[in-house]
Amino acid sequence: MTDPDYNAHLQTIYPGTQWTISRFSHGSINATHRAVKTAGEAGPSSLVLKHASPYFVDDDTGRVQPFSIKRQEIEAAIMTLSAGIMQPADGSIPTWRLPHFLHRSEGKESELLRTEKDEVASVMLIEDLGNVRNLRDTILAFAEKPSLNVDKLVANIGCILGTTLATMHSAATARAIENSGVKEALSQQLADDVVWFLAMELLPDYLAGAPRAKEYFQWLVDDVQRPRHAYPPCLMHGDFNYGNILMPADALETGKSQPIVVDWEFATSQGRGVNGDISEFLSMIHCRIIGGRREQAAPRSARLFRQLCASFCSAYREEAQLVCTMKPDDLNTQLYRSALLLSGRDILTFANDACADYANFEELVQVGLWYFERAGACVEEFVKESNCVELEKEDEGFVRSLFIFV
């Protein structure tokens, strides 16, 4: 089978150039490469090339999962949005940034990349971000250099992430998209089957052994597929986690705290906010914090992860202003319950996928099950006084701290 000729493809976009290509080791949704220019004047000195097929192959199972190449149309649309569309109204608070979009081509792979495949492919070129590392690795590196500067930097990162995400989830952003040139692209919902495969298909196995396993799974399925309540649609990232948040490798030395958020293929303007994007982000970090309770080397990193989440949740709460009355007909109360169901799912999924060797793995499982149990079968059960008392006992209290209770 002929390998894709990325150099030839780049030459069609930047005539007279030559490039060396190296593949990034992470990621399975796209084949992602760094291209460094070795000859010619046109184009940037380096860039990132993302090659999308109409499917991806799961690293663990080898299963081929369909995923439309139009996902790159969505990602390109997000990156071309005006920077002001996701900033607080007064523009005074720092925000994250996205890579700069350069170019996108779509067509038969045999024509785009000189392979033997006639399937349709998409190739997108974006800014090369240089020497960066993901947020998890950034926090672990910070933990090796404890100082007041580290604490301030972590708090700033959490604040920027929380504020910008709340702004992105806001009704104001939804209205701005309605009046933008990318409305049609962002209204697509291409990832539902992929999310089911990645986050739902194995959940019954992860719930196995819990006394109410079937009930828990059904409550979640109903909330995802047949929600009783009309959750307001919003712009969501769809895969918001610390692996898709990048920081400059020299952030500590330079004091740069602006995160770069990447990989927007799962995004949609018809998504969920506090009961969607946030659960994956908090759940993955929550698992790391719980795991660190038994590891002698982990207290410093666990403290920084906790500080990151605390500043994130506080900033999100202040920007989103989700006032929760704990009444059955209150929208934010319904969102709170939905957020707990998603958190239970994501903690159990990440625990089984990445934390099975933790000494306190069972503690992770019990925390995940707690979220399902407290969500209950319906909002009427959720708001009972006895359950409200138990909700105040949430491990670390992250989800609860996203809401304002009156």
Helices and strands as residue ranges (DSSP letters): H 6-13, E 18-23, E 31-39, E 46-52, E 55-57, E 64-66, H 71-80, G 83-86, E 101-108, H 109-112, E 120-127, E 132-134, H 135-143, H 148-168, H 171-178, H 183-186, H 192-195, I 196-200, H 203-207, H 213-225, E 234-236, G 242-244, E 245-248, H 251-254, E 260-261, E 268-271, I 273-277, H 278-291, G 292-294, H 299-320, E 323-324, H 331-354, H 361-375, H 379-382, H 385-391, G 400-402, E 404-405
